[in-house]
Amino acid sequence: MLIIPIRTESETHRTPNANYILLGVNVAVFLLDNALSMSSMAFYRNQFLALHSSEPQIYQFITYQFLHADVMHLLGNMLFLWVFGNSVNSKMGDLPYALFYLAGGVFAAWGFALLAPSGAQLVGASGAIAAITTAYLALFPRSQVTVLVWLFVFIRFFQVPAMLLIGLKIIVWDNVIAPALGGAGSIAHSAHLAGYLFGFGGAVLMLLIRALPRDQFDIFALWKRWRLRREFASAMSGPGASERAQFGSMARISPQDEKQRAIEEERFERIHDLRSRITERLERGDLEDAAELYQELIADDKRQRLSQRHQLDIARYYYGLGRSKEAADAFERYVEGYAHTVEASEVRLLLGIVYARDLREYETADKHLTKSMELLRDAARRGQCLEWLTTVRNALGRPAPEA
């Protein structure tokens, strides 16, 4: 049975130029190698460019990475490099990715030289690509990978979690269990395993020291979510915990069974996932999609608000579209949660204008404009606020404010 990865769901936000170049160089070297496959050239290739476990030369730690035994060896490696490398390249940037790729190949060769029998020879990009594959696992552990499953006349496409495909199938089964069962053949499993170790460890280290930007998709975000779920489950395990969380100390306590805790944890997971997706959409500038997800979030839990910057981004997006009620609600959540920020006074001014001009809710407009007058220091803004406050007081039949 063949299980072939076809694509991943992780998006590339910039062109993976380095990966394209590496793909091109591997193919070009293979074609050149075959075009010059005279006996003397084959001897030179095997003697000097391939890596020998007994007496490896320093330059061979690089040259072996661009040689392939046959066309199937090349195609298999290039498929994995294409599927997993583009997203990693997009995340790392071109130069860091190229250096990471080559370093992964060097580390894989070191593992091979250390563990392989004396006189064994190593060619191929598999070690470097193994490093890229587990770097993908560290950067996008919750991603889904589309695979083609081919068994005789049975051909189907499935989506498989990256952790399951890479962790269990590619690493454990293909490189540990299968060789132990006698299916090793001529494959350099020690190089693969060394590459996997380098790729995962290197990517985790880069995230840890912030050499790579952290986000809601990487291995640390996954760990944080798991820890939060454990803490939530622990907090909700006591009698009446759910009622107290919802209604406070006056809640009537009722027994809470496993089913109820499961429902609460599922809701917690759903809210966390929505917040992560909103953040990801906002970071890439997809305000329309982020706004739709935001509506799902506050429908699920009316107490939710985003980070200071993102809450303001959503509110301004609604305001720009003329969706006054949604804008007012989003601005309200901002001033409730971030009342002491520098922008709060101007947000209150804008909120008061929205309530007065667009929604005709003069009482609420009066409240925000009055508060804004207390906080504003800029003379032009205070003048604008005073004009709107006068208009609102006139509509309410109240005395105009003092300048």
N, C-alpha and C positions, 0 to 999 in steps of 0.2 A: 504494500500500500504506500502510495506517495502522498505526502502532505507538504504542499508548496505554498509558502506565503506569497501573496499577490500585492497587497497594499495595506497601509495602516490608516487609522482615522485621524491621526494627529496631523495638523495643518502646518505648512511651511509659510512663514511670514516674510521670508526673504529668499531670493534665489540661491540654491545650494551650489554655487559655482565650483567650490573645491571638490565636492563629490562628483560633479560632472567631469572635472579634469581627471580625477583619479580613475573613474570609469574609462575615460578615453585613453589614458596612458596604459592601463592594463590591457585593453583590447589591442592598442597599437603595438605594444611590445609582443603580444602573442602572435599577431599577424607577421611582424618582422621576424620573430623567432622561427616561425614555420616557413617563411619565404627563404630563410638562410639555413634551412635544416640539413645542410651537408654534414657529412660525418665529422669533419674537422670542427665545424661550428658547434655541433652537438657535444663533442668532447670538451670544447672550451666552455660551453654553457654549464655542463655538469661538473666540470672540474673547478671552475672559478666563480660562477655566478650563483649556483645553488649553495645552500648552507649545509655544511657537513658537521654532524654532531661531535665527531672526535676532535677535529681541529678547525673550528669555525674562525674565519677571518672577519675582522671588524666590518668591512664593507659589505660582506655577505648578509649581515643582519638587515640591510636595506635591499640589496639586489634580488634576494630570493623572493621578496614580496611581489615582484612583478612578473614572475615566471609561472607558467601553468603547464601541467602534464598533458592535457588534451582539451578539446573544445568543451566537453561536458564539465570538466573541472572549472574552466573559465566561466561558463554560463551560470553554473550554480553559485559561484562566488559573486558574480556581478549582480545576480538577482537579489541576493541578500543585501549587498551594498546599496542597491537602488531602493529596496523596500525600507530598510532601517536607516540608511545613511543620510538621506535627504533631510529628514526631520532633525537628526542630531546636528548636521551641518548648519541648518537654519538656526538652531538654538545656540550653537557655539560661535558661529562666525567662521569665515573661510580659513584664515591662517591658523587659529587655535585647533580647528577641526583637522586640518591636514597634518599638523604636528602630533595631535592625539592619535590619528590613524597610524602614522609611521611609528610612534612610540609603542602603540599596541602591538604592532608587528615585531618590533625589536624584543619586547617582553615575551611574546609568544615564542620567538626563536630561542630566547634564553631558557625558557621552560623546556623546550624540545631538546636543546643541547644537554640540559641537566639530566633529563629522564630517559631519553631515547637510547637504544643500543648503540654501541660504538660502530661507526661507519655508516650510520643511517643518514639519509639525505632529505632535505626539506625544501620544497618549492610551493609557491602559491600565496594568495592574499588571505587565506582562511584565518590566520591568527589575528591579523589587523581587523578583519571584518567581524571576528568573534568579539573583539574589544568594542567595536561600534555597536554590535547587537546588544551587549549588556549595558553599554552606556545609554542606549535607547530605553532599556528596561528601567534604569535609574531615573531617567528624565520623564518618561511617560508610562509609569507602571500600570495605570488604569486604562490604557488605550486598548482598543479592539483591533485585531489583525484579521484581515480577510484571507482565508486559506482555500486552496483548491485541493480537494481530497479525491484521489484517483485510485480505484480498486477495480481492475479488469474493466467491465463496461460501466461501472458506477462512477460517475463524475459529478461532484456537487461542490458548491461554494458555501463556506461557513464562516461566521465571525467567532473568533476565539480570543479570550483575554490574553494580552501580551505576557502576563506573568505565567499563565499556564503554558503557552506555546514555547516561550523562550526558556523559562525556568525548568519545566518538567520535561517537555518533549526534546527541545534542542540540546540543552545542557545535560540533564540527568540521563534521559533515555539514549540519545544518540552518542554521547561521549563517555558515559559511565557504564550503564547497564548493558547496552548492545555490545561494546567491546568485551565486557566480562563474559558474555554468552558466546563469544567466538566470532563476532562480526566485525572485527577491527580492520582487516584487510590492510591496505597500504595507507590508511588515513592517519595523520599525525594528531591523535587525540590529545597528547600532552601539550602540543602547541595551542590547540583549541582551548583547552581548559585554562592555560596560562593567559591567553587572550581574554577569555571571559572574566577572569579574576581582575586583570588590569582594567578592563573597560568599566566594570561595575564600581570597583574601588576608586578608580580615577575620577569618574563622574560624580560619585558621592562626595569625594574630597573637594572637587571644584565647587559643588553646591555648598558644602559646609563652610568654605573660606570665602564664599561669594564671588569666586572667579566666574561663575555662571549665575545669571539671575534666577532667584527662586520664584516659583509660582505655585498655583493650586494643583498642578498636575504631577509634580515630581515626587520622589520617594519620601521626602521629608513631610510634604503635605499629606501623603497617604498615612504615614506614621502618626502625624498629629491628629488626623481624623479618627484613626483607630483608638488612640489614647483618649480622645474626647468621648468617643462612644463608650469606652470602658468606664470613664468617670461618670458619664450620664447614667449608665446602667447601674452603677454602684449607688449614685445619689438617689435614684428612683426605686431602689430595692426595698427601702423601709416602708412600713405600713403608713399609708396616707401621704406619701411623698408627692404623688401626682396632684392630689387635691390641694396640698399646701402650696405647691409651686404655682397652681392656677388661681387659687382663691385666698392665699395668705393664711395667717395663723388661725382665723376663724372658720377654716374649712371643716366640713364634716368628714371625718376620716372613715374610709371604707377599705376593706381588704383589697389589695392589688395583686393579681395573679400574673403568671408568666405571659399570658396573652396580652394583657394591658401594657406591660412593660415593653413587649415586642412592638406594639402599636406606637408607643411613645418614641422608642428608639428609631423606628422607621420614619416617623415624622421628623425627628431630629436630623436623620441622614438626608431626607429630602430637602430640608431647609438649607443644610450645609452645601448640598450639591447645587441648589439654585444660586446661592451666594457665589460659589466658585464660578459657575457659568456666567453670571452677570459680570463679575470682575474680568474674566477672560474676554468677554465681548467688548467691554469698555476699553480694555487695554489695547485692543486691536482696532478700535474706532467704530465698531458695529453698534451704534446707539439704538437703532431701531429694534434689533433683536434683544439688546440688553433691557430696553424699556418693557418689552413684552414679558420677559422673564421676571422683571421687577414687579410687574402686576401680579404674576403668579405667586411671588414671594410674600407680598403683603396680604394677598388673599388667604394664604396659608397661615400666616401669623401676623396679625395687625401691629405687633410691637416691633417689627423688624425695621432697621434702617441700615444703610450701607456705611462705608467709611466716609469721612468728611468730604474728600475730593469726589468720590463716586456718587454720593448722595446729591451733591451740587450739580454734577454732570447730568444726572437723570432729570433733576428739576429744571435745569436750563433747557434741556432737550424738549421737555413737554411745553415749556413756555414759548420756545421758538416755533413750535407747531401750532400754537394757539389753543392747546388743550389745557384750559385754565384750571379746571377742577383737579386734574392730575398734578399740574404744576404746583398749585397751592398746597396740596397734600404733601408733595415731596419737599417743598420749601418748609412746611410746618415741621416735618420730621427732622429737617436739618437744624432749625433754630431750637427745637426741643433737646436735641442731642448735643449740639455744638454751640450753645448760647454764648460762650465766652471766647469764641474765635474772632479774629480780626474782621472776617467777612460778615459776621452775624448781624451787625447793625444795618449794612446795606441790603442783606437778604431780607431783613424785616421790612425795610422800606419797599423793596420790590413786592414782597408778599402783601403789604398793605395796599399797594397800587392794584395788584391783581384782584384782591377782594373788593376794592372800591369800584374800579373801572369795569372789570370783566364779569364779576360774580354778583355785584350789587349787595354784598353782605357787609353793610356799613358798620355794624357793631364790632365784627371781627377786624375789619380794616382799621377802625379807631384804636383798638387794642394794640395792633402791631405798629401803627404809625406813631402812636404816643410813646411806645417803648423805644422806637427808632430815634425819635427826637432826643431822648435822654442819652443815647449812646453816640449819635453822629457828631463828628468834630469838623468835618469838611463843610465849609460855608455854603457851597453850591448844593450839596446834598441836603443840608438842613433847610435851605430855601425850597427845594423841591418837595421835601417832606412836609413843610409847613403849608404849601399850597394844597397838597392833597388832603392834609388833615383839616384844613379850613373847609374844603369841599365836602368832606365826610361829615363834619360837625353841622354844616348847613343842612345836609340831607337828613340828619337825625334831629334837627331843631334844637341844637345845643349852641352855646356861645362859642365863637371862634377862639382858637388857641392864641396865646400871647407869643409874639415873635421872640 
